[in-house]
C-alpha cells in the first residue's frame, strides 16, 4: 500500500478510535509497508507522556520503538504497557534522552518533558534529523522559541505544538465566524482561566528516590536540592521550570485569539498579580494582564470577565466587535448580535479545512513535509505574549515592547529575562 493511498484510506481521527478493536487495528498495521511506518520515540512518559503514548500507539502507521524518562519506574511502566499490547515489537527504554537523539532509525519524537527541557530536546532532535511533536508551552523562555525556529528552518524539520484543542470543530467554527466580519471589527478580546498556583507549603529537602535521576531532571535549570513538590505534577509552580497555571493554559485559549485574528504590533504589557505566601512556590497565585496591540486590546484575567455566561466557564474567550460579540470555551460558543443570541450563524460559510485530529495532522505532516496548523512559527508568535507577561509580573511594572526588534524598550532588566544561562552542560547556542 503506497503512502498516498494509505493516508487517503486510513486518516483516522480521535473520534474514530472506539470503532476499532486492538485486533482490527493490528490487522491494518500488518498491511502497512514498513517504509510507510513512522518510527516514533517518546521522551517523557509521565502524565502527559502517557497520553501521547495512548494517542500515537493507536495509529496503524506508527511504530513506537523507544521510550525515555528520567524516572525508571515511569519508563518501565510505559514499556510494560506497550509490550502487553504488542508482544512482538521490541521497545527500548532509556533514562537519558540522548540515546534516542543518537539513533538514526527514529523518524520523530513526542516530547512531554517538564517545560524547561522543551527547547533543548526539540533542537537536538532537529539537528539529528528528527521531527517533533512537542508539548506546550512551546519553550521556557522567549529567546528559546527564537532559537527553536532557527534550528527547525536550518534542518528542515516538522514541528507541531501539543495544543490539541486547536484541532477541534469549535475553534475552527469560531475562527470562521470572527473572520467573516459579521460581528464587525473586533476591538477587544478578553481571555481568562480560573485558578492559580498554591504555595505547596514548606517541605524539607530530602534525598531523591533511587528511581529518579534528579540531576538529569533539573538539566538546564539551576541546581537545587530535591523536594517532591518541585518534581512530578507540581513543577509548574516554580519559575525555575515554568510559569504556573498561566503558562500551562495560555496557549489553549490564546490559540483561538491567534487562530481568529492573528494580532500584530504588540507594544505594551502590564501585568498585576500575587505570588503565593503560604509556601515555596513562586509562580502567580493570580495574574491579570493588559496587552495593547495595534488596533486591538487583549485582557487576561484569573477570574471570568463580567459578560453573560462567562461565570460558567473556567476558561474562555470573549470577542467584542462593532456589531456583536462571541463568547467561547473549548467546545461551545454564544453569539450575540443586537437582542438575538445564537450558537452558530449558518449563513457564515465553512472556509477552514478541518483537522483529521491533532496527532494525525502531525503524522501526515511528517510524511508530506508540509508544516501542520500548530507549527513552530505560529506557536512561537502565539506563545510570546505569555513570556512577556510573566516578565512584567516578576518586575511588577508595565513594559513597552518593540515588536520589530522583539526587545523591550530601554529596559535592560526586562531584556535580561528574555533568556537565561542554562546550567552546564546544557547551554543553548545560536543557530
ROLUM-456960 format. One line per 2 residues: number of its first residue (from 1); their letters; for each residue x, y, z of C-alpha. Coordinates in steps of 0.001 Angstrom, whole numbers. Each point is the difference from the previous one (the first is absolute). Layout:
residues N
NUM = A = X Y Z; ...
END
This chain:
residues 431
1 = XX = 0 0 0; 1665 3234 -1065
3 = XX = 156 2996 2338; -2489 2203 -1862
5 = XX = -2620 -2753 -180; 593 -907 3626
7 = XX = -546 3571 1180; -3163 259 -2060
9 = XX = -1452 -3230 1333; 1158 17 3627
11 = XX = -2 3633 1100; -1445 -997 3359
13 = XX = -1074 2804 2344; -308 -309 3765
15 = XX = -3752 -377 -303; 499 -3134 -2063
17 = XX = 1984 -1842 2634; -2927 -1692 1795
19 = XX = -960 -1663 -3269; 3182 -2059 -151
21 = XX = 931 -2914 2202; 3639 -788 741
23 = XX = -201 -3013 -2258; -1436 1978 -2906
25 = XX = 2547 2787 432; 2768 -2607 -98
27 = XX = -1423 -1399 -3246; 187 3470 -1529
29 = XX = 3512 525 1358; 1176 -3302 -1462
31 = XX = -1057 1252 -3442; 2008 3210 245
33 = XX = 3354 -314 -1721; 2987 541 2258
35 = XX = 1053 2918 -2218; -3302 1756 769
37 = XX = 265 -367 3763; 1235 2851 2155
39 = XX = 2490 -1213 2585; -800 2068 3064
41 = XX = 1664 414 3402; -1512 1542 3125
43 = XX = 2070 2220 2295; -1890 445 3252
45 = XX = -2445 -2766 970; -1819 1508 3000
47 = XX = -3490 1474 37; 21 1808 -3349
49 = XX = 2583 -2365 -1425; -2363 -2872 744
51 = XX = -2686 1801 -1983; 2423 355 -2909
53 = XX = 714 -3710 69; -3714 -849 44
55 = XX = -700 2353 -2900; 2823 -959 -2320
57 = XX = -40 -3729 714; -3485 -194 -1539
59 = XX = 1151 1032 -3475; 721 -2980 -2270
61 = XX = 2822 1849 -1772; 1866 819 3232
63 = XX = 2583 -2316 1500; 1084 1039 3487
65 = XX = 3584 -1191 316; 1417 1773 3052
67 = XX = -980 1675 3258; 1889 2251 2374
69 = XX = -612 1420 3454; 2359 1090 2768
71 = XX = -2279 -1914 2382; 762 -3719 -413
73 = XX = -3384 -1027 1420; -1869 2086 -2543
75 = XX = 1887 -1229 -3019; -239 -3624 1176
77 = XX = -3752 346 416; -404 1465 -3488
79 = XX = 2213 -2680 -1531; -2000 -2794 1616
81 = XX = -3294 1550 -1060; 1064 229 -3633
83 = XX = 1489 -3498 40; -3316 -1409 1232
85 = XX = -1757 1520 -3003; 2466 -1247 -2571
87 = XX = 2340 -2707 1381; 1759 -442 -3337
89 = XX = 1380 3564 -61; 3287 822 1721
91 = XX = -189 3325 1840; 3224 1336 1483
93 = XX = -103 1973 3244; 2485 2666 1109
95 = XX = 455 2500 2811; 2162 2352 -2101
97 = XX = -1731 1434 -3072; 3308 409 -1837
99 = XX = -113 -3712 -803; -3138 713 -2025
101 = XX = 1514 3084 -1628; 3014 -2053 -1125
103 = XX = -2049 -2688 -1713; -235 291 -3779
105 = XX = -2961 -2368 -297; -2482 2342 1736
107 = XX = -2073 2373 -2152; -1705 2137 2621
109 = XX = -374 565 3728; -2868 999 2261
111 = XX = 1301 2182 2815; -1887 221 3301
113 = XX = 2783 1087 2331; -308 2809 2555
115 = XX = -86 3399 -1700; 3621 980 615
117 = XX = 1131 -2905 -2216; -2267 687 -3004
119 = XX = 2353 2139 -2068; 3134 -2070 571
121 = XX = -1663 -3298 -852; -1626 1431 -3131
123 = XX = 3153 1657 -1307; 2120 -3086 559
125 = XX = -2654 -2040 -1808; -43 2441 -2938
127 = XX = 3794 -154 -251; -109 -3795 -108
129 = XX = -2580 -19 -2814; -3112 -727 2085
131 = XX = -3416 1676 -58; -1632 1049 3273
133 = XX = -3433 -40 1575; 698 2239 3002
135 = XX = -2129 617 3055; -1051 3501 997
137 = XX = 1121 2523 949; 2310 223 -2978
139 = XX = 3056 1085 1973; 1229 1093 3392
141 = XX = 995 3487 -1208; -637 2373 -2888
143 = XX = 3508 -334 -1428; -273 -3793 34
145 = XX = -2954 257 -2391; 2110 2046 -2426
147 = XX = 2835 -2514 123; -2414 -2883 -558
149 = XX = -1392 1668 -3118; 3456 666 -1425
151 = XX = 1008 -3613 637; -3159 -1383 -1593
153 = XX = 548 2061 -3155; 3687 -845 -203
155 = XX = -634 -3741 242; -3282 -6 -1958
157 = XX = -2031 -1779 2674; -3682 -335 885
159 = XX = -1358 1211 3359; -3436 15 1546
161 = XX = -917 1472 3378; -2122 -2217 2239
163 = XX = -2872 2493 325; -2403 -2742 -1098
165 = XX = -3152 2125 494; 1089 1905 -3100
167 = XX = -1185 -2935 -2121; -3580 97 1274
169 = XX = -3065 1007 -1979; -953 2797 2400
171 = XX = 3222 1966 -421; -163 -285 -3766
173 = XX = -3582 1218 -16; 709 2900 2363
175 = XX = 2864 1111 -2243; -2243 -135 -3079
177 = XX = -2673 2146 1640; 2525 2571 1273
179 = XX = 1750 158 -3367; -3269 332 -1914
181 = XX = -423 3546 1302; -3578 -549 1102
183 = XX = 844 1307 3492; 1740 3042 -1478
185 = XX = 3506 1069 901; 1171 -1723 3184
187 = XX = 1450 2613 2350; 269 -1917 3298
189 = XX = 655 -3615 974; -256 -1300 3554
191 = XX = 1734 -3258 959; -172 -1744 3347
193 = XX = 913 -3099 1948; -1117 -444 3581
195 = XX = 2392 -1156 2705; 3693 429 612
197 = XX = 3016 -1278 1874; -313 -1077 3617
199 = XX = 2977 357 2290; 577 -3750 515
201 = XX = 1144 530 3579; 3587 -31 1285
203 = XX = 1225 -3596 -398; 3489 -986 1063
205 = XX = 2566 -998 -2604; 570 -3725 -233
207 = XX = 1978 -2542 -1953; -1548 -698 -3405
209 = XX = -1462 -3491 -457; 2387 -2533 -1540
211 = XX = -2245 -394 -3045; 361 3709 -892
213 = XX = 3048 1652 -1554; -554 3391 1660
215 = XX = 3037 1661 -1567; -1235 -990 -3460
217 = XX = -3537 1112 848; 1374 3459 849
219 = XX = 2106 48 -3157; 360 3638 -1134
221 = XX = -1730 1408 3105; 1992 1305 2996
223 = XX = 1023 -2691 2422; -2101 -352 3135
225 = XX = -544 -2728 2540; -2843 -2416 -616
227 = XX = -3459 294 1486; -2907 -1964 -1521
229 = XX = -2066 3150 -655; 2645 1288 -2405
231 = XX = -302 -3050 -2198; -2860 -2098 -1392
233 = XX = -3369 1700 -228; 779 3378 1560
235 = XX = 3229 1143 -1695; -1874 2828 -1763
237 = XX = -361 1725 3372; 3656 1127 -254
239 = XX = 1502 2601 -2310; 3130 -2135 -321
241 = XX = -2011 -2454 -2109; -3122 1766 -1323
243 = XX = -2530 2788 625; -2842 -1478 2006
245 = XX = -3608 -533 -1047; 328 3048 -2254
247 = XX = 2772 -1618 -2064; -1795 -3348 66
249 = XX = -3265 1269 -1494; 964 3112 -1959
251 = XX = 415 -1775 -3333; -3285 -1870 334
253 = XX = -2117 3155 -8; 2318 2588 -1592
255 = XX = 7 -2469 -2896; -3514 1016 -1022
257 = XX = 1039 3676 83; 2916 -658 -2350
259 = XX = -1923 -2489 -2104; -2757 2572 -562
261 = XX = 1787 3361 -159; 3794 -487 -235
263 = XX = 578 3178 2056; 3057 2053 -907
265 = XX = 1911 2913 1409; 85 -797 3718
267 = XX = 1452 3063 1746; -1061 -4 3654
269 = XX = -252 -2661 2730; -1247 812 3491
271 = XX = -304 -2937 2421; -1297 89 3550
273 = XX = -241 -2856 2463; 1290 -1778 3056
275 = XX = 2297 -2897 749; -1123 -2499 2653
277 = XX = 881 888 3595; -595 -3422 1498
279 = XX = 2891 -2035 -1344; 3096 -273 -2185
281 = XX = -1774 365 -3371; 555 3310 -1801
283 = XX = -2123 41 -3183; -3221 2080 -23
285 = XX = -2712 -668 2531; -1963 2284 -2310
287 = XX = 971 2116 -2979; -1860 2584 -2071
289 = XX = 1630 1458 -3110; -841 2846 -2379
291 = XX = 1472 -460 -3481; -67 2834 -2534
293 = XX = 327 -1019 -3641; -361 2190 -3040
295 = XX = -3794 517 -277; -801 -2632 2653
297 = XX = -188 -188 3784; 378 -3409 1644
299 = XX = -677 -590 3695; 927 -3120 1958
301 = XX = -1631 -572 3387; 93 -2735 2619
303 = XX = -3736 418 605; -2650 20 -2753
305 = XX = -852 3439 -1416; -3371 1603 568
307 = XX = -1639 -1306 -3169; -3056 -2198 -269
309 = XX = 815 -3695 427; 3702 448 805
311 = XX = -531 -873 3660; -885 -3558 -1051
313 = XX = 3294 -447 -1904; 3243 -788 1855
315 = XX = 1856 1013 -3167; -1228 2087 -2892
317 = XX = 291 2794 -2547; -2336 2908 -650
319 = XX = 220 1943 -3277; -1585 3472 -76
321 = XX = -793 1337 -3454; -1692 3100 -1360
323 = XX = -3142 -1973 -912; -48 -2785 2585
325 = XX = 1953 -2308 2288; 1041 -3631 232
327 = XX = 824 -1898 3187; 1561 -3462 -196
329 = XX = 1860 -2714 1826; 1461 -3222 -1376
331 = XX = -3278 -1515 -1196; -2713 2674 49
333 = XX = -706 3508 -1236; -2654 2640 508
335 = XX = -476 2775 -2543; -1917 3185 750
337 = XX = -1048 2458 -2716; -2427 2628 1212
339 = XX = -2635 -1800 2057; 525 -3308 -1776
341 = XX = 2031 -2759 1682; 1060 -3077 -1988
343 = XX = 2441 -2898 47; 983 236 -3671
345 = XX = -614 2065 -3111; -785 -2473 -2798
347 = XX = 311 2736 -2607; 3738 236 713
349 = XX = 1695 -2439 -2331; 2501 -2619 1114
351 = XX = 3285 1249 -1376; 2605 -1742 2169
353 = XX = 1248 -3519 -645; -889 -2291 2898
355 = XX = 2643 -1993 1811; -32 -3807 -153
357 = XX = 1184 220 3671; 2947 1828 1486
359 = XX = 2238 -3059 127; -1017 -1201 -3472
361 = XX = 774 3453 -1331; 3558 -291 1324
363 = XX = 475 -3450 -1503; -1335 1141 -3364
365 = XX = 2434 2927 77; 2904 -2323 754
367 = XX = -864 -1849 -3196; -933 2957 -2226
369 = XX = 2725 2356 1349; -2595 2792 189
371 = XX = -175 1737 3378; -3197 -619 2046
373 = XX = -2339 2732 1286; 1616 241 3449
375 = XX = 3439 295 -1526; 2991 1497 1768
377 = XX = -180 3419 -1633; -3669 395 960
379 = XX = 581 -1424 3485; 2949 2287 699
381 = XX = -1986 3116 -883; -3002 -1176 2031
383 = XX = 2140 -883 3037; 2099 3174 98
385 = XX = -2523 2250 1849; -165 -2566 2806
387 = XX = 3743 260 578; -154 3804 -69
389 = XX = -2877 75 2481; 1942 -2142 2472
391 = XX = 2947 2401 -249; -2337 2906 768
393 = XX = -1384 -1990 2951; 3477 -684 1384
395 = XX = 1173 3604 -388; -3339 1346 1307
397 = XX = -367 2674 -2661; -1353 838 -3430
399 = XX = 2370 -727 -2874; 272 1447 -3517
401 = XX = 855 -2368 -2845; 1539 533 -3429
403 = XX = -1677 -2666 -2165; 2386 419 -2935
405 = XX = 3166 -450 2045; -1670 -2291 2564
407 = XX = 1585 1888 2875; -1333 2041 2883
409 = XX = 407 3746 -444; 2861 1455 2087
411 = XX = -315 -2689 2661; 3144 -2109 592
413 = XX = -1544 -1879 2930; -2992 -1144 -2035
415 = XX = 2189 -940 -2975; 2226 -2035 2320
417 = XX = -3011 -2153 888; -700 -890 -3640
419 = XX = 2535 -2812 449; 2126 -1682 2643
421 = XX = 3399 -1640 149; -577 -3719 207
423 = XX = 1857 -2173 2461; 2948 -1841 -1549
425 = XX = 189 -2017 -2170; -3424 1005 -1342
427 = XX = 804 3305 -1680; -2147 1113 -2909
429 = XX = 2082 1492 -2800; -970 2279 -2859
431 = X = -853 -1878 -3166
END
